[in-house]
Amino acid sequence: MRILVTETIGASGLQLLQEHAEVDQRLKLSHAALLEIIGQYDGLVVRSSTDVNAELLQAGERLRVVGRAGTGVDNIDVDAATKLGILVVNAPAGNSNAVAEHTITMILTLARRVFPAVSALKAGRWEKSHLQGIEVRGKVLGLVGLGRIGRMVASKARGLEMRVVAFDPFVAPSGAASLGVQLVSLEELLSTSDFISVHTPLTPATRGMIGAAQLALVKPEAFIVNCARGGLIDERALCEALAAGRLAGAGLDVFETEPVCDQELVSLPNVIATPHLGASTAEAQENVSLDVAKAIVDYIEGKFPETPVNVPYLAPQAAEYLLPYIDLAERMGSFFVQWRARISGPIELVYTGELCDYDTRVLTSAFLAGLLRPITAEPVNVVNARHIAAQAGLEVSETCLARQDRHGSRISATVVNGDEPRDITGTVINQEPHMTRLDGQSLTCALQGHMLVDAHHDRPGIVGNLGQLLGARNVNISFAQLGRTRRGGQAILILGLDEALPAAVLPEILDLPNIVRARPVELPPLPGFDER
């Protein structure tokens, strides 16, 4: 695998990539030059300066993954990447502490009027009497957004004995309370806070979320800080409020256009501004470099990375629990379509147990990737599986059932039309993917390796006849699982094989008495399973 790195990243991340792939680091490439060479690479690693637009992604004929060594992906066309089946990963946690510390630095600098004090003294003026500040202890800090960085800022602010309130429509009051934070409406936050700090991603819904109307609610003695993303605050409205004295001051590290163009805003005496330094610490740069490299290496090795951008995000604690089930879901989809040969009807996915505590959309994407890959000509993976399924007109529904047994989680998929049962259920046993039900019949087997699956009428001699035939063709059986609805009725037999079933043997199996249907199924092997 070849990976192109177009910007400077930390040495530890670069080294990790070099241990697993062929890496070229080419800095300061023009967009035209990048277009010429991107077709030679399977992976691309950027920071914020490289414009990864739809044209570039389309030109990357081999491109499978794009990594952003940092948090924001504003410079990457994620929608175009998703349609092309290109995974986008980032490093959302590596620079979190650095940004949180910079936010607190801004708050303290504004409160104690450090910037004008330093400027006056350097200019030879002793202005102690004119530069009285305020203490932050007992003041109200309003956080717009209580994600990873917002939570870190809250923790540090509470250490300074500030009272912290927050607005975040995606956080439960109990979750905020556990941090010592009170959830309030945006209007209440703006009107009651002494310091306001924004910590939301930049999306069409959040762009300009703090505009003239919102700034009009803010107390004139309050300060506002933005170390998150430029564009969250309307800079023209902010400039007018600051110039008119309707706001005490602002600390800005990010801007709508960077390098910053609005000198009128940054030159105001009640503004402190830094050139997007929030993540610029030695520790943060190494952290984001290593995190994005780990995500890319995971993808290279067939694992699901912990920081995908264009599939539902998995927080670290969720990823730890869900990763084995993502693997299970993909294997279930692959097994099901290989066994059924075709899917003709809507599919209903049902999640039961502790899985219902998490976002199961990624499991549905994984199931669809496994289902579609054997029957689709174009490349399909967990990133673009939903898009391809929608294009194919495949109807998919998802349901989470209230858990009855907290220690059990299951995934079930059913084709909901037709007379005969067409379903599959699986779970994770000892961190390994297992099927527990197929077409209405209970049976348990590991979803891995070479398998032969047959449906037959329950009559004496089926297992013996199959064993004799396979033995005569030098095919060794590693395990056998049998399920039946009732004595003498319909039954299913799953045989594990040490090697793939020779194509010439399948017609002979179908000629055996009472065999209704038989199909080989091929799934990725589990480590060490063939040695058991």
ZARO-126210 format. One record per atom (N, C-alpha, C): residue in three letters; x, y, z. Coordinates in steps of 0.2 Angstrom, whole numbers, plus 5000, padded with zeros to 4 digits. Layout:
alaXYZ
...
//
This chain:
met500449945000
met500050005000
met500450065000
arg500350114996
arg500650174995
arg500250234999
ile500650275003
ile500250335006
ile500650395005
leu500350445003
leu500550515002
leu500450555007
val500950595010
val500850635016
val501050705013
thr500550755013
thr500750815009
thr500850875014
glu500850865021
glu501050915025
glu501450885031
thr501750925035
thr502150905040
thr501750875046
ile501950815048
ile501550785053
ile502150755058
gly501950735064
gly502350715069
gly502750655067
ala503350655070
ala503850595068
ala503550525070
ser503250525076
ser502950455078
ser502450435073
gly502050475071
gly501550455066
gly501850435060
leu502250475057
leu502650455051
leu502950395051
gln503350375057
gln503650315058
gln503150255058
leu502650265061
leu502150205061
leu501850195054
leu501750245050
leu501550235043
leu502050195039
gln502650215040
gln503250185036
gln503350115038
glu503150095044
glu503250025046
glu502649975043
his502150005040
his501649965037
his501449985030
ala501750035027
ala501650055020
ala502250085017
glu502250095011
glu502650135007
glu502450205008
val502850255011
val502650325012
val503050375008
asp502750415005
asp503050475002
asp502850535005
gln503250575008
gln503050645011
gln503350695006
arg502850735003
arg502950784998
arg502650845000
leu502950895002
leu502650955005
leu502551015000
lys502151055001
lys501951114997
lys501851094990
leu501551044989
leu501251034982
leu500751074980
ser500751094973
ser500151134971
ser499651084970
his499051114969
his498451074968
his498551034961
ala498751064956
ala498851034950
ala499350984950
ala499850994954
ala500450934955
ala500150874958
leu499750894963
leu499450834967
leu498950794963
leu498550834959
leu498050794954
leu498450744950
glu499050764948
glu499450724943
glu499650664946
ile499850664953
ile500150604956
ile499650564960
ile499050594962
ile498650554967
ile498450484965
gly498350474959
gly498150414956
gly498650354958
gln499250374960
gln499750324962
gln499650294969
tyr499250324973
tyr499250314980
tyr498550284983
asp498650244988
asp498050214991
asp497850254997
gly498250295000
gly498050335006
gly498350405005
leu498050455008
leu498250525008
leu498250545015
val498750585018
val498750615025
val498850685024
val498450725027
val498450795026
val498350825033
arg498450895033
arg498250935039
arg497750985036
ser497751045037
ser497251095035
ser497351125029
ser497951125026
ser498151165020
ser497951135013
thr497951065013
thr497751035007
thr497051025006
asp496851055000
asp496151054998
asp495950984995
val495650944998
val495450874996
val494750874993
asn494650904987
asn494050914985
asn493850854980
ala493250864978
ala492950804974
ala493350784968
glu493650834964
glu494050824959
glu494650784961
leu494950804966
leu495550764968
leu495350694970
leu494850684974
leu494650614976
leu494450574970
gln494150604965
gln493950564959
gln494650544955
ala495150584955
ala495750574952
ala496150514956
gly495950504962
gly496350454966
gly496050384965
glu496150364959
glu495850294957
glu495950244962
arg496550244965
arg496750184970
arg496550204977
leu496350274978
leu496250294985
leu495750264989
arg495950234995
arg495550204999
arg495350235006
val495850285008
val495750315014
val496150385014
val495850435017
val496150495018
val496150515026
gly496750535028
gly496850545035
gly496950615036
arg496550645041
arg496650715043
arg497050715050
ala497650745050
ala498050745056
ala497850805060
gly497250805063
gly496950855067
gly496150835067
thr495750885070
thr495050875071
thr494650895065
gly494650955063
gly494150975058
gly494350945051
val493850935047
val493850905040
val493550955035
asp493551025037
asp493251075032
asp493651065025
asn494251045025
asn494651045019
asn494550985015
ile494150935017
ile493950875014
ile493250865012
asp493150855006
asp492450845003
asp492250775006
val491950775011
val491750705014
val491150675011
asp490750705008
asp490150675004
asp490450644998
ala490850674994
ala491150644988
ala491550584990
ala491950584996
ala492350524998
ala491850474999
thr491350485003
thr490850435005
thr490550394998
lys490350434993
lys490050404987
lys490550364984
leu491250384984
leu491750344981
leu492050284985
gly491750284991
gly491950224995
gly492650234999
ile492850304999
ile493450315003
ile493350335010
leu493650305014
leu493650315021
leu493950375023
val493650425027
val494050485030
val494050475037
val494650475040
val494850475047
val495150535049
asn495050555056
asn495450605059
asn495650595065
ala495950645069
ala496250635076
ala495850685080
pro495250665082
pro494850715086
pro495150725093
ala495450675096
ala495650675103
ala496350705104
gly496850695099
gly497550715101
gly497650785103
asn497350835100
asn497450905102
asn496950935107
ser496550885110
ser495950915114
ser496250955120
asn496750925123
asn496950955129
asn497351025127
ala497651025122
ala498051085120
ala497551145118
val496951125115
val496451175113
val496051195120
ala495951155124
ala495651165131
ala496051215135
glu496751205135
glu497151245139
glu497251315135
his497251315129
his497251385125
his496651425127
thr496051385127
thr495451425129
thr495451455136
ile495751415141
ile495751445147
ile496251505147
thr496851495143
thr497351545143
thr496951615140
met496551605135
met496151665133
met495751695138
ile495351655142
ile494951675147
ile495351715152
leu495851685155
leu496251725160
leu496651785157
thr496851785151
thr497151845148
thr496651895147
leu496051885145
leu495551935145
leu495351965152
ala495251915156
ala495051935163
ala495551985166
arg496251965166
arg496752005169
arg497052065165
arg496752065159
arg496952125154
arg497752115153
val497952055152
val498652045151
val498952075144
phe498552065139
phe498852095133
phe498952165133
pro498452205135
pro498652285135
pro499152305140
ala499252265145
ala499752275150
ala500452265147
val500452205144
val501152195141
val501352245136
ser500852265131
ser500952305126
ser501152375129
ala500852395134
ala500952465137
ala501652465140
leu501852415144
leu502452415147
leu503052405142
lys502952365136
lys503452365131
lys503552435127
ala502952475127
ala503052535124
ala503252595129
gly503452575135
gly503752615140
gly503252655145
arg502652625145
arg502152655149
arg501952615155
trp501952645161
trp501752605167
trp500952625168
glu500552585166
glu499852595166
glu499452555171
lys499752545177
lys499452495182
lys498752525184
ser498652585185
ser498052605188
ser497452605183
his497652595176
his497152595171
his496952515169
leu497352475172
leu497252405169
leu497052355175
gln496552375178
gln496252335183
gln495852275180
gly495952215182
gly495552155179
gly495052135184
ile494852075182
ile494352035187
ile494651965188
glu494351935193
glu494551865195
glu493951825192
val494151765190
val493751715186
val493351675192
arg493651675198
arg493251635203
arg492551655204
gly492051615204
gly491351635205
gly491051655199
lys491451675193
lys491051695187
lys490751635183
val490251655179
val489951605175
val490251595168
leu490451535167
leu490751515160
leu490151475157
gly489951505151
gly489451475147
gly489851435141
leu489751375140
leu490051335135
leu489551315130
val489651335124
val489151325118
val489451255115
gly489251205117
gly489451135115
gly489851105121
leu489651045122
leu489951005128
leu490250935125
gly490550945120
gly490950885117
gly491550875121
arg492050835118
arg492650815121
arg493050875124
ile493150925119
ile493550985122
ile493151025127
gly492451035125
gly492051075130
gly492051045137
arg492050975137
arg492150945144
arg492750955147
met493350955143
met493950975146
met493951045149
val493751095145
val493751165147
val493251165154
ala492751135154
ala492351135160
ala492751105166
ser493051055165
ser493451025171
ser493951075173
lys494351105169
lys494851155170
lys494551215174
ala493951235171
ala493651295174
ala493351285181
arg493151225182
arg492851215189
arg493451215193
gly494051195191
gly494651195195
gly494851265197
leu494651315193
leu494751385194
leu494151415198
glu493651365200
glu493151385204
glu492651425201
met492551415194
met492051455190
met491451405190
arg490851445189
arg490251405188
arg490151395181
val489951335179
val489951315172
val489251295170
val489051325165
val488351305162
val488551295154
ala488051255151
ala488251235144
ala487551235140
phe487651245134
phe487051225129
phe487351175124
asp486951115124
asp487151065119
asp486551025119
pro486151025113
pro485550985112
pro485650905112
phe486250885112
phe486450815111
phe486650785117
val486650825123
val486950795129
val486350795134
ala486250735138
ala485750735143
ala485950775149
pro485450795152
pro485550835159
pro485950795164
ser485850725164
ser486250685169
ser486950685167
gly487050685160
gly487750675158
gly488150745160
ala487850795159
ala488150865161
ala488250875168
ala487750845172
ala487750855179
ala488350815182
ser488450755179
ser489050715181
ser489750755181
leu489750805176
leu490350845175
leu490250915180
gly489750925183
gly489650985187
gly489451035183
val489151025177
val488851075173
val488151075172
gln487851135172
gln487151135171
gln486951155164
leu486451115161
leu486251125155
leu485751185155
val485751235150
val485251285149
val485151295142
ser484651335141
ser484551355134
ser485151405131
leu485151415125
leu485651455122
leu485551525124
glu484951545124
glu484751615126
glu484951625133
glu484751585138
glu484951595145
glu485751595146
leu486051555142
leu486851555142
leu487051615140
leu486851645135
leu487151705132
leu486951765137
ser486351765140
ser486151825144
ser486451825151
thr486651765153
thr486951755160
thr487651745161
ser488051725156
ser488751705157
ser489151775157
asp489751765161
asp490251815161
asp490751805155
phe490851735154
phe491351715149
phe490951665144
ile490951675138
ile490651625133
ile491151595129
ser491151525128
ser491651495124
ser491251445120
val491451445113
val491051405108
val491551345107
his491151285107
his491551215106
his491151175102
thr490851195096
thr490451145092
thr490851145085
pro490651085082
pro490951085075
pro490651135070
leu490951145065
leu490751195060
leu490351155055
thr489651165054
thr489251135050
thr488751185047
pro488351165042
pro487851215039
pro487451235045
ala487251195050
ala486751215055
ala487151265060
thr487751255061
thr488151295066
thr488451355063
arg488551365057
arg488851415054
arg488451485056
gly488851535059
gly488551595061
gly488051585066
met488051535070
met487551525076
met487551575081
ile488151615082
ile488251675086
ile488251735081
gly487651765080
gly487651815076
gly487351885079
ala487151935076
ala486951995079
ala486451985084
ala485951945083
ala485351935087
ala485551905094
gln486051855093
gln486351815099
gln486751865103
leu487151905100
leu487651945103
leu487252005107
ala486652015104
ala486252065108
ala486052045115
leu486051985116
leu485851955122
leu486351955127
val487051965125
val487551955130
val487652015134
lys487852005140
lys487952065145
lys488552105142
pro488552175143
pro489052215140
pro489752205144
glu489752175150
glu490352165153
glu490652095152
ala490352055147
ala490551985146
ala491051985141
phe491351925141
phe491851915136
phe491651845132
ile491951845125
ile491751785121
ile492451765118
val492451695118
val493051665116
val492951605111
asn493351605105
asn493251555100
asn493951525099
cys494051465101
cys494551425099
cys494351365096
ala493751365093
ala493451305090
ala493551305082
arg493051335079
arg493151345071
arg492951415069
gly493251445065
gly493051505062
gly492351495058
gly491951545059
gly491351545056
gly490751525060
leu490951505066
leu490351495071
leu490051555074
ile490551605074
ile490351675076
ile490351725070
asp489851755069
asp489751805063
asp490251865065
glu490851865061
glu491351915063
glu491151985062
arg490751995057
arg490552065056
arg490152095062
ala489652045064
ala489252065070
ala489652075076
leu490152025077
leu490552035083
leu490952095083
cys491252115077
cys491652175077
cys491252235079
glu490652235076
glu490152295078
glu490052295085
ala489852245088
ala489752235095
ala490352265100
leu490952235098
leu491552255101
leu491652335101
ala491652355095
ala491752425093
ala491252475097
ala490652445098
ala490152495101
ala490152485108
gly490552445111
gly490652435118
gly490052385121
arg489652355117
arg489152315119
arg489452245121
leu490052235121
leu490352175123
leu491052195126
ala491252165131
ala491852185135
ala492552165131
gly492552115128
gly493052085124
gly493052025121
ala493452005117
ala493451935114
ala494151905113
gly494251845113
gly494851805112
gly494751755106
leu495051765101
leu494951735095
leu495551695093
asp495551635091
asp496051595089
asp495951565082
val495351575079
val495051545073
val494651595069
phe494651595063
phe494351645059
phe494051615053
glu493551655050
glu493151635044
glu493651615038
thr494051665038
thr494651655032
thr495251655036
glu495651605034
glu496351605037
glu496851595031
pro497451635031
pro497651685036
pro497051735037
val497051765042
val496451815044
val496551875039
cys495951895037
cys495951955032
cys495652015036
asp495252005041
asp494852065044
asp495352095049
gln495752145047
gln496152175052
gln495752225056
glu495252245054
glu494852285058
glu494652255065
leu494452185064
leu494252155070
leu494852135075
val495352115072
val495952095076
val496352155079
ser496252205076
ser496552265079
ser496252305084
leu495552285085
leu495252315091
leu495552315097
pro495552365102
pro495952355108
pro495652305113
asn495052285112
asn494752235117
asn494752165114
val495152155109
val495252085106
val495952065106
ile495952005109
ile496651965108
ile496551915103
ala497051905099
ala496951855093
ala497651825092
thr497551755091
thr498151715090
thr498051675083
pro498551665079
pro498451635073
pro498351555073
his497751535075
his497551465075
his498051425079
leu498251445085
leu498751405089
leu498451355094
gly497851345094
gly497551305099
gly497851235099
ala497951205094
ala498251135093
ala499051135093
ser499351195093
ser500051205091
ser500451195097
thr500451135100
thr500951115105
thr501351055102
ala501951045105
ala502350985103
ala501950925104
glu501650925110
glu501350855112
glu500750845108
ala500350895106
ala499750885102
ala499950865095
gln500450895092
gln500650875085
gln500850805085
glu501150785090
glu501350705090
glu500750665091
asn500350685096
asn499750645097
asn499250645091
val499150695087
val498650695081
val499050655076
ser499650655075
ser500050625070
ser499950545071
leu500050525078
leu500050455079
leu499350435079
asp498850465081
asp498150445081
asp497950435074
val498050475069
val497850465062
val498250415059
ala498850405061
ala499250345058
ala498950285061
lys498750275067
lys498450215070
lys497850205066
ala497450255065
ala496750245061
ala496850215054
ile497350245051
ile497550215044
ile497850145044
val498250135049
val498550065049
val497950015051
asp497550035055
asp496949985057
asp496549975051
tyr496450025046
tyr496050015040
tyr496449965035
ile497149975035
ile497549935031
ile497549865033
glu497449855040
glu497449785042
glu496749755043
gly496249785040
gly495649765040
gly495249775046
lys495449815050
lys495149825057
lys494749895056
phe494149905060
phe493849965059
phe494150015064
pro494350075061
pro494650125065
pro494250155070
glu494550185075
glu494150215080
glu493850285079
thr494150315073
thr493950385072
thr493750395065
pro493250365063
pro492950375056
pro492550435056
val492650475050
val492250535049
val491650525045
asn491650485040
asn491050475036
asn490650405037
val490750385043
val490250335046
val490150365053
pro489550335056
pro489450365063
pro490050365068
tyr490150415071
tyr490750425075
tyr490750375081
leu491250345083
leu491250305089
leu491750335094
ala491450355100
ala491850375105
ala492250315108
pro492850325111
pro493350275112
pro492950225117
gln492550235121
gln492250185126
gln491750145121
ala491350185117
ala490950145112
ala491250105108
ala491850125105
ala492250085100
ala492450025103
glu492650025110
glu492949965113
glu492449915113
tyr491749935114
tyr491249885115
tyr491049855108
leu490949905103
leu490649895097
leu491049855092
leu491749865092
leu492149845087
leu492049765085
pro492049725090
pro491849655089
pro491149645086
tyr490749685087
tyr490049675084
tyr490049705077
ile490449755075
ile490549775068
ile490849725064
asp491349685067
asp491549625063
asp491049575062
leu490649565068
leu490149515067
leu489649535062
ala489449595062
ala488849615057
ala489149605050
glu489749625049
glu490049615042
glu490049545040
arg490249505044
arg490249425043
arg489549405042
met489149425046
met488449395045
met488149415038
gly488249475036
gly488049505029
gly488349455024
ser488949445024
ser489349405019
ser489049335019
phe489049305025
phe488749235026
phe488049235023
phe487649275025
phe486949275023
phe486849275015
val487149325012
val487149325004
val487449265001
gln487949245003
gln488249185000
gln487849125001
trp487449115007
trp487049065008
trp486349065004
arg486149125004
arg485449135000
arg485549144993
ala486149174991
ala486349184984
ala486049244981
arg485449264983
arg485149324981
arg484649354987
ile484549414987
ile484149454992
ile483549484988
ser482949464989
ser482349484986
ser481849514991
gly481949574993
gly481449594998
gly481849645003
pro481449685007
pro481649725012
pro482049685018
ile482549715021
ile482849685026
ile482749715032
glu482549685038
glu482449715044
glu483049695049
leu483449735051
leu483949725056
leu483649745063
val483749695068
val483549705075
val484149695079
tyr484249745084
tyr484749745089
tyr484449735096
thr484749685099
thr484449665106
thr485049665111
gly484849695117
gly485349685122
gly485749755123
glu486349745126
glu486749805128
glu486949845121
leu486849815116
leu487049855109
leu486549915109
cys485949915112
cys485449965111
cys485650025115
asp486250025119
asp486450085122
asp486950125118
tyr487050095112
tyr487550135107
tyr487250145101
asp487550185097
asp487350205090
asp487450145085
thr486950115083
thr486950055079
thr487050065072
arg487050125070
arg487050135062
arg487650105059
val488250115063
val488850085060
val488750005059
leu488349975063
leu488249905063
leu487849885056
thr487349925055
thr487049915049
thr487449925043
ser487849985043
ser488349995037
ser488749935037
ala489049905042
ala489449845042
ala489149785039
phe488449775041
phe488049715038
phe487949725031
leu487849785029
leu487749795021
leu488349795017
ala488949815020
ala489549805017
ala489649725015
gly489549685021
gly489649615020
gly489149585015
leu488549615015
leu488049585011
leu488149605003
leu488349665002
leu488449684995
leu489049664992
arg489649664996
arg490249654993
arg490249594988
pro489949534990
pro490049474985
pro489549484979
ile489149534979
ile488649534973
ile488649594969
thr489149644971
thr489249704968
thr489849714964
ala489849744958
ala490449744954
ala490849804957
glu490549854959
glu490949914962
glu491249904969
pro491849934971
pro492049924978
pro491549944983
val491449904988
val490949924993
val491349915000
asn491249955005
asn491449945011
asn490949985016
val491149985022
val490750015028
val490650085027
val491050115023
val490950195021
val490350205017
asn490350165011
asn489850185006
asn489350135005
ala489250085010
ala488750035009
ala488050055009
arg487950105013
arg487250125013
arg487050165007
his487550205004
his487450234998
his487350184992
ile487750134992
ile487650084986
ile486950044987
ala486750034994
ala486149994995
ala485550034993
ala485650104994
ala485050144992
ala485050154984
gln485650154981
gln485650154974
gln485350094971
ala485450034974
ala485149974972
ala484449964974
gly484150014977
gly483450004979
gly483349954985
leu483849934989
leu483749894994
leu483449925000
glu482949905003
glu482549935008
glu482849905015
val483049945019
val483349925026
val483049955031
ser482849925037
ser482549955043
ser482949935049
glu482949975054
glu483349955060
glu482949965066
thr482949915070
thr482549925077
thr483049905082
cys482949935088
cys483249915094
cys482749895099
leu482849835102
leu482349815107
leu482549825114
ala482149845118
ala482249855125
ala482649795128
arg483249805131
arg483649745133
arg483249705139
gln483349645138
gln483049605144
gln483649575148
asp484149555145
asp484749535148
asp485349575147
arg485549615152
arg486049665151
arg486749635148
his486849575149
his487449545148
his487449505141
gly486849515137
gly486849485131
gly486649535125
ser487049525120
ser486849575114
ser486849525108
arg486349545104
arg486249505097
arg486049545092
ile486249525086
ile486149555079
ile485649505075
ser485149525073
ser484649485069
ser484549525063
ala484549485057
ala484349515051
ala483849465047
thr483249495045
thr482749455042
thr482549485035
val482449445030
val482149465024
val481349455025
val481049515025
val480349515028
val479749485024
asn479949475017
asn479349445013
asn479549375011
gly479049335009
gly479149265007
gly478949225012
asp478849155010
asp478449115014
asp478949075019
glu479549055016
glu480049025021
glu480449065025
pro480649045031
pro481149085035
pro481749105031
arg481949165031
arg482549195029
arg482849245034
asp483249215038
asp483549255044
asp484149235046
ile484549275050
ile485149255053
ile485249295059
thr485549265064
thr485649295071
thr486349285073
gly486649325076
gly487349315078
gly487449355085
thr488049335088
thr488249365094
thr488949365095
val489249395100
val490049385101
val490149345107
ile490549285106
ile490649245111
ile491449245112
asn491649255118
asn492349265119
asn492749305114
gln492449365112
gln492649415108
gln492749385101
glu492349335099
glu492349305092
glu491649305090
pro491549315083
pro490949315080
pro490649245079
his490049235081
his489649175081
his488949185078
met488749135074
met488049135072
met487649085077
thr487049105079
thr486649065083
thr486049045080
arg485849075074
arg485249055071
arg485249065064
leu484949025060
leu484949025053
leu484249005050
asp483949045046
asp483249025043
asp482848985048
gly482749015054
gly482248995059
gly482548935063
gln483148915062
gln483448855066
gln484048875070
ser484048845076
ser484548865081
ser485148825080
leu485748855079
leu486348815079
leu486948875080
thr487448845082
thr488048895084
thr488648875081
cys488948925077
cys489648905074
cys489948975074
ala490648975074
ala491049035073
ala490949055065
leu490949115064
leu490849145057
leu491549155055
gln491849105052
gln492549115049
gln492749055045
gly493149075040
gly493549025036
gly493048995031
his493248925029
his492948895024
his492348855027
met491748855024
met491148825026
met490748795020
leu490448745022
leu489948715017
leu489248715021
val488748745018
val488148745021
val487648705017
asp487148665020
asp486648635016
asp486048635020
ala485448635016
ala484848625019
ala484548555016
his484348515021
his484148445019
his483548425023
his483248375020
his482648335024
his483048295029
asp482748295035
asp483048255041
asp482948185040
arg483448155037
arg483448075036
arg484048045038
pro484047985040
pro484647955042
pro485147945037
gly485847955038
gly486347955033
gly486648015030
ile486248075031
ile486448135028
ile487248155030
val487348155036
val488048175038
val488548125036
gly488348055037
gly488848005034
gly488948015027
asn488448025023
asn488548025016
asn488948085014
leu488848145017
leu489248205016
leu490048185018
gly490048165024
gly490748145026
gly491148105022
gln490848045019
gln491148005014
gln491348035008
leu490848075005
leu491048104999
leu491648155000
leu491648195005
leu492148245006
leu492848215007
gly492748155011
gly493348115013
gly493648095006
ala493248065002
ala493548034996
ala493848094991
arg493648154992
arg493948204988
arg494448244992
asn494648214997
asn495248235001
asn495148305004
val494448315006
val494248385010
val494148365017
asn494548395022
asn494448385029
asn493948425032
ile493548395037
ile493048435040
ile493348455047
ser493248515049
ser493548545055
ser493048545061
phe492348555059
phe491848555064
phe491148545060
ala490748525064
ala490048515061
ala489548545066
gln489048575063
gln488448605067
gln487848585064
leu487348555067
leu486748535064
leu486148565068
gly485648595064
gly485048615067
gly484448595063
arg483848585067
arg483248555063
arg482648585067
thr482148595063
thr481448625066
thr481148565070
arg481148505067
arg480848445071
arg481148385068
arg481048335071
arg481248265069
arg480948245062
gly481348235057
gly481048215051
gly480948275046
gly481048335049
gly480848395045
gly481448425042
gln481348495041
gln481948525037
gln482448535042
ala483148535040
ala483648535044
ala484248575040
ile484748605044
ile485248635041
ile485948605044
leu486448595040
leu487048575042
leu487548615040
ile488048635044
ile488648685043
ile489248645044
leu489648635039
leu490248605040
leu490848655039
gly491348655044
gly491948695043
gly492448645040
leu492748675035
leu493248645030
leu493948675031
asp494448635031
asp495148655031
asp495348695025
glu495048685020
glu495148725013
glu494548735010
ala494548775005
ala493948795001
ala493748734997
leu493048724997
leu492748674993
leu492948674986
pro493248624983
pro493348624976
pro492648624972
ala492648664967
ala492048684963
ala491748614960
ala492148574958
ala491848514955
ala491448464960
val491548474967
val491248434972
val490548454973
leu490348524972
leu489748544974
leu489148504970
pro489248494964
pro488648454960
pro488648384963
glu489148354965
glu489148294968
glu488748294974
ile488848344978
ile488448354985
ile487648364983
leu487548404978
leu486848414977
leu486448354974
asp486848304972
asp486548244969
asp486448194975
leu486648204981
leu486548154986
leu485848154988
pro485548104991
pro484848094993
pro484648144998
asn484148184998
asn483848225003
asn484148295003
ile484648304999
ile484948375000
ile484548424995
val484348474999
val483848524995
val484248584992
arg484748604996
arg485148654994
arg485848654997
ala486348674994
ala487048674997
ala487448724994
arg487848764998
arg488248814995
arg488848824999
pro489448834996
pro490048855000
pro490048925002
val490348935008
val490349005011
val491049015013
glu491349075011
glu492049095012
glu492049155016
leu492349155022
leu492349215027
leu493149225029
pro493349285031
pro494049285033
pro494149245039
pro494749215039
pro494849165045
pro495049205051
leu494849175057
leu495049205064
leu495749185066
pro496149235069
pro496849215071
pro496849155075
gly497249105073
gly497349045077
gly496748995077
phe496249005073
phe495648965074
phe495748895070
asp496148895065
asp496348835061
asp496848785065
glu497048815071
glu497548775075
glu497148735080
arg496548755081
arg496148725087
arg495948655086
//
